[in-house]
Amino acid sequence: LYMCNSHKYCISLQNQLYCRFLEKYAKTGKIRFLAGLPLLSVIEVNMHASMWGMLFVFVLPYLVGSIKLKVYDVQSEGYKKIPLILAVIAIFLGGFINPYGIDAMKYVLSSYGDEVINFVVKEMMHITIKDSYGIYFFVIIFATVLLLRYNKSAKIELRYILLFGGTILMTLITQKSLAYFFIGCVPFLANFTSNLEKHIKMDFQSNKKRGIYKLLPLYFVLVIGLCFYININKSQSEKNEPLIKHAIEFLEEANIDKATAKLYTSYDSGGYAEFKGYKVYIDPRAEVFLKKNNNQKDVFDEYIKLQFGSLDYRDFLENYEFTHFVLDKSDTLCIYLKDNENYKQIYNDETSEIYVPIK
């Protein structure tokens, strides 16, 4: 769980490979490029079942692109439909190859749409310019608009427009889809800028001053985007270390028995403690802690009520037998346990605290 970013990176690479196979088929018409799609379906449903349905979202632009159309400067190639349709059927059947059968395939239906998760979990919120990822997103959109104005003679394949527009819409709904936006915008921009070098040369040959003038807005966007990229990566690199890292190191040095230890950790911090081998109350897999998925208890809802004060922390503690409370400074229990005589603090640093019950 602590390796969540690596996990998401693998999923992103898998979807890129999926689109690459589809693109190769659209370009060449060779059926062998579709052969790997069912295998990717099996991998996806076993690695990240809630994302398995995205395979069908990404194949839609290619299904539409198999129909020969031309509307103004937008056109589709009209490649063979039957092999692609058969591949989609194989992708669906590949989804059954998992330990949970159809339950894993429909997991997305019980993982998204929860109001509490949408309100609290950052990646489920609407994207905003105040966020670093939002800056990436809107800079790319702004640069694309400028390119559209500059390179009006470009001819764009219909599937690229559908990929680009669809992933923009998805990202506007939830920033979790930003990774898919990057996958969708690359083929669009690659296709759209394929004649850009020739276009720029013609502008400079006809009138050098005019060529420089027309490119100034693009230079501006690139410079601004680069400055944001450097600043954001610098600030994010300082936040990569888990808040409870040193607190967990303290427990490691104290030789706490991991088999019997029961840790209370915050939502964001639980993954790191689990990575280190401890049993924890909650971790960043929000949907797993919904009753409709675990068939036991709405742990996530309980956690949120505790943090926002609508659940009495004493009632909460009576329901569990935690041996250690490994808290980052933002956790509400930091305030409550500090003044509770039944608990003592055994560790404290700039980002975290550890409390244990007094027996």
C-alpha positions in Angstrom: 0.0 0.0 0.0 2.9 2.3 0.7 3.9 1.7 -2.9 0.6 3.1 -4.0 2.3 5.6 -6.4 4.3 2.7 -8.0 1.1 0.7 -8.3 -0.6 3.6 -10.1 2.4 4.1 -12.3 2.1 0.4 -13.4 -1.6 0.8 -14.1 -0.8 4.0 -16.1 1.9 2.1 -18.2 -0.6 -0.7 -18.8 -3.2 1.6 -20.1 -0.6 3.3 -22.3 0.3 -0.1 -23.7 -3.3 -0.8 -24.3 -3.8 2.4 -26.3 -0.6 1.7 -28.1 -1.9 -1.7 -29.3 -5.1 0.0 -30.4 -3.3 2.7 -32.2 -1.0 0.2 -34.0 -4.0 -1.6 -35.2 -5.7 1.6 -36.4 -2.6 2.6 -38.3 -1.6 -0.7 -39.8 -4.8 -2.8 -39.8 -2.8 -5.8 -38.6 -4.8 -8.0 -36.3 -1.8 -9.2 -34.3 -1.8 -5.9 -32.4 -5.2 -6.8 -30.9 -3.9 -10.1 -29.5 -2.4 -8.6 -26.4 -5.6 -6.8 -25.3 -7.3 -9.7 -23.6 -4.1 -10.4 -21.6 -4.1 -6.7 -20.5 -7.7 -7.2 -19.4 -6.8 -10.1 -17.2 -3.9 -8.1 -15.7 -6.0 -5.0 -15.1 -8.9 -6.8 -13.4 -6.5 -8.6 -11.0 -4.3 -5.5 -10.3 -7.0 -2.8 -10.1 -10.5 -4.1 -10.5 -12.2 -0.7 -10.1 -10.2 0.5 -13.2 -11.0 -2.5 -15.4 -14.0 -0.7 -17.0 -11.7 2.0 -18.3 -10.5 -0.5 -21.0 -13.9 -0.1 -22.6 -13.9 3.6 -22.3 -10.6 3.8 -24.2 -11.7 1.5 -26.9 -14.8 3.6 -27.7 -12.9 6.2 -29.8 -11.3 3.4 -31.8 -14.7 1.8 -32.4 -16.1 5.1 -33.7 -12.9 5.6 -35.7 -13.5 2.4 -37.5 -16.5 4.1 -39.2 -15.3 6.1 -42.2 -16.3 9.7 -41.6 -15.3 13.2 -42.6 -16.6 16.4 -41.0 -14.8 19.5 -42.1 -11.1 18.9 -41.2 -11.9 16.0 -38.9 -11.8 12.5 -40.4 -11.6 8.8 -39.4 -9.7 6.2 -41.3 -12.5 3.5 -41.3 -10.3 0.5 -40.5 -11.7 -3.1 -40.1 -14.5 -3.2 -37.5 -15.0 -7.0 -37.0 -11.5 -7.8 -35.5 -11.9 -4.8 -33.1 -15.4 -5.9 -32.0 -14.1 -9.5 -31.5 -11.2 -8.1 -29.4 -13.7 -6.1 -27.2 -15.6 -9.4 -26.6 -12.3 -11.1 -25.7 -11.5 -8.2 -23.3 -14.8 -8.7 -21.6 -14.3 -12.5 -21.3 -10.8 -11.9 -20.0 -12.3 -10.0 -17.1 -13.8 -13.2 -15.7 -10.3 -14.6 -15.0 -9.9 -13.4 -11.5 -10.5 -14.9 -8.0 -13.8 -13.0 -7.5 -15.4 -13.5 -10.9 -18.1 -11.0 -11.9 -17.9 -9.3 -8.5 -14.4 -7.9 -9.4 -15.7 -6.8 -12.8 -18.6 -4.8 -11.3 -16.4 -3.6 -8.4 -16.4 -0.1 -9.9 -20.2 0.1 -9.3 -19.7 -0.1 -5.5 -16.4 1.8 -5.4 -17.5 5.2 -6.8 -20.3 7.6 -6.1 -20.0 7.5 -2.3 -20.7 11.1 -1.0 -18.3 10.9 1.9 -15.4 9.7 -0.2 -16.1 12.3 -2.9 -16.1 15.0 -0.2 -12.9 13.9 1.6 -10.6 12.0 -0.8 -8.6 14.4 -2.8 -8.3 12.5 -6.0 -12.1 12.2 -6.2 -12.6 16.0 -6.0 -13.0 18.3 -8.9 -9.7 19.5 -10.4 -8.8 23.1 -9.5 -6.1 25.6 -10.6 -5.1 25.9 -6.9 -3.7 22.4 -7.0 -0.4 21.4 -8.6 -2.1 18.8 -10.8 -4.7 21.3 -11.9 -1.9 23.7 -13.0 -0.5 20.9 -15.3 -4.0 20.2 -16.7 -5.0 23.8 -17.4 -1.6 24.8 -18.8 -1.8 22.0 -21.3 -5.4 23.0 -22.3 -4.3 26.6 -22.7 -1.3 25.6 -24.8 -3.6 23.4 -27.0 -6.0 26.3 -27.6 -3.1 28.5 -28.8 -1.9 25.7 -31.0 -5.4 25.3 -32.5 -5.3 29.0 -33.4 -1.8 28.8 -34.8 -2.0 25.6 -36.8 -5.5 25.9 -38.3 -4.5 23.8 -41.4 -3.9 20.6 -39.4 -6.1 17.6 -40.1 -6.9 15.6 -37.0 -8.2 12.0 -36.8 -11.6 11.7 -35.1 -10.4 9.1 -32.6 -7.8 11.6 -31.3 -10.4 14.3 -30.7 -12.6 11.8 -28.9 -9.7 10.6 -26.7 -8.7 14.2 -25.9 -12.1 15.6 -25.3 -13.3 12.5 -23.4 -10.3 12.6 -21.0 -10.7 16.3 -20.5 -14.3 15.8 -19.4 -13.3 12.9 -17.1 -10.6 15.1 -15.5 -13.0 18.0 -15.0 -15.3 15.6 -13.1 -12.6 14.1 -10.9 -8.8 14.7 -10.8 -8.3 10.9 -10.4 -8.6 10.9 -14.2 -5.7 13.2 -14.8 -3.4 10.2 -15.6 -5.9 9.2 -18.3 -5.9 12.8 -19.6 -2.2 12.6 -20.2 -2.7 9.3 -22.1 -5.4 10.9 -24.2 -3.7 14.2 -25.0 -0.4 12.7 -26.3 -1.8 11.1 -29.5 -3.9 14.2 -30.1 -1.0 16.6 -29.8 1.3 14.3 -31.7 -1.2 14.1 -34.6 -2.0 17.8 -34.5 1.6 19.0 -34.4 2.8 16.6 -37.1 2.9 19.4 -39.7 3.9 22.1 -37.2 7.6 22.2 -38.1 6.7 22.8 -41.8 4.2 25.4 -40.8 6.7 27.3 -38.6 9.4 27.2 -41.4 6.9 28.7 -43.9 6.0 31.5 -41.4 9.7 32.4 -40.9 10.5 32.2 -44.6 7.7 34.5 -45.5 8.1 37.0 -42.7 10.6 36.3 -39.8 9.1 39.0 -37.5 5.6 37.7 -38.1 6.8 34.1 -37.3 8.3 35.2 -34.0 5.3 37.2 -33.1 2.9 34.3 -33.7 5.0 31.9 -31.6 5.4 34.3 -28.7 2.2 33.1 -26.9 3.4 29.5 -27.2 6.8 30.4 -25.8 5.1 32.1 -22.9 3.0 29.0 -22.1 6.0 26.8 -22.2 8.1 29.0 -19.9 5.2 29.4 -17.4 4.6 25.6 -17.5 8.3 24.9 -17.0 8.4 27.2 -14.0 5.4 25.6 -12.4 6.8 22.2 -13.1 10.1 23.0 -11.4 8.4 24.7 -8.4 5.8 21.9 -8.0 8.3 19.1 -8.2 10.6 20.9 -5.7 7.8 21.3 -3.2 6.5 17.7 -3.7 9.9 16.2 -3.2 9.8 17.7 0.3 6.5 16.0 1.0 7.4 12.5 -0.3 8.5 11.2 3.2 5.5 9.7 5.1 4.5 11.8 8.1 4.8 8.9 10.5 8.0 7.5 9.1 10.1 8.4 12.2 7.3 7.3 14.5 7.3 3.8 12.9 11.1 3.7 13.1 10.7 4.3 16.8 8.4 1.3 17.1 10.9 -0.7 15.1 13.7 0.1 17.4 11.5 -0.7 20.4 11.0 -4.2 18.9 7.2 -4.0 19.1 5.7 -7.4 18.4 4.0 -6.9 15.0 1.8 -10.0 15.4 0.0 -8.6 18.4 0.3 -4.9 17.9 -2.9 -3.1 16.8 -2.2 0.4 15.5 -4.6 3.2 15.1 -3.3 5.3 12.2 -4.8 8.1 10.1 -6.2 7.4 6.7 -3.2 8.8 4.8 -0.7 7.2 7.0 -2.0 3.6 7.4 -0.5 2.4 4.1 3.1 3.0 5.3 2.5 1.2 8.6 1.0 -1.8 6.7 4.0 -1.7 4.4 6.2 -2.1 7.5 4.1 -5.1 8.6 1.7 -3.7 11.2 -2.0 -4.2 11.5 -3.8 -0.9 11.3 -7.3 0.6 11.6 -7.5 2.1 8.2 -5.4 2.8 5.1 -5.8 4.9 1.9 -8.0 2.3 0.0 -11.2 4.2 0.9 -13.7 2.0 -1.0 -12.4 -1.1 0.9 -13.7 0.4 4.1 -17.3 0.8 2.9 -19.8 -1.8 4.2 -21.1 -2.5 0.7 -17.6 -3.8 -0.2 -16.3 -5.4 3.0 -19.8 -6.6 4.1 -18.9 -5.8 7.8 -18.8 -2.2 8.7 -18.6 1.4 7.3 -15.1 2.0 8.8 -14.4 5.0 6.5 -17.6 6.8 7.5 -16.8 6.1 11.2 -13.3 7.5 10.7 -14.6 10.7 9.1 -17.2 11.2 11.9 -14.4 10.8 14.4 -12.2 13.4 12.6 -15.1 15.9 12.3 -16.3 15.5 15.9 -19.7 14.0 15.2 -18.6 10.7 16.9 -17.5 10.8 20.6 -13.9 9.6 20.6 -14.5 7.7 23.9 -17.2 5.7 22.3 -14.9 5.0 19.4 -12.1 3.8 21.6 -14.4 1.5 23.5 -15.0 -0.5 20.3 -11.4 -1.3 19.7 -8.3 -2.6 21.6 -5.6 -0.5 20.0 -2.1 -1.0 21.5 -0.6 2.1 19.9 -1.9 5.3 18.4 0.5 6.4 15.7 -0.8 9.9 14.8 0.2 12.5 12.3 -0.3 16.0 13.8 -3.5 16.6 11.8 -5.4 13.8 13.4 -8.2 14.8 15.9 -7.0 12.2 18.4 -3.8 14.2 19.0 -6.0 16.8 20.8 -8.2 14.3 22.7 -5.5 11.8 23.9 -3.1 14.6 25.0 -5.6 15.5 27.8 -6.8 12.0 28.6 -5.2 10.6 31.7 -5.7 7.0 30.5 -3.2 7.5 27.7 0.4 8.6 27.7 2.6 9.9 25.0 5.8 7.9 24.3 7.0 9.7 21.1 6.7 13.1 19.6 8.4 14.8 16.6 7.5 17.6 14.2 5.0 15.6 12.2 3.8 12.7 14.4 3.0 11.4 17.9 2.6 8.0 19.5 0.2 7.3 22.4 -0.3 4.1 24.3 -3.1 3.2 26.8 -2.2 3.1 30.5 -3.1 -0.3 31.8 
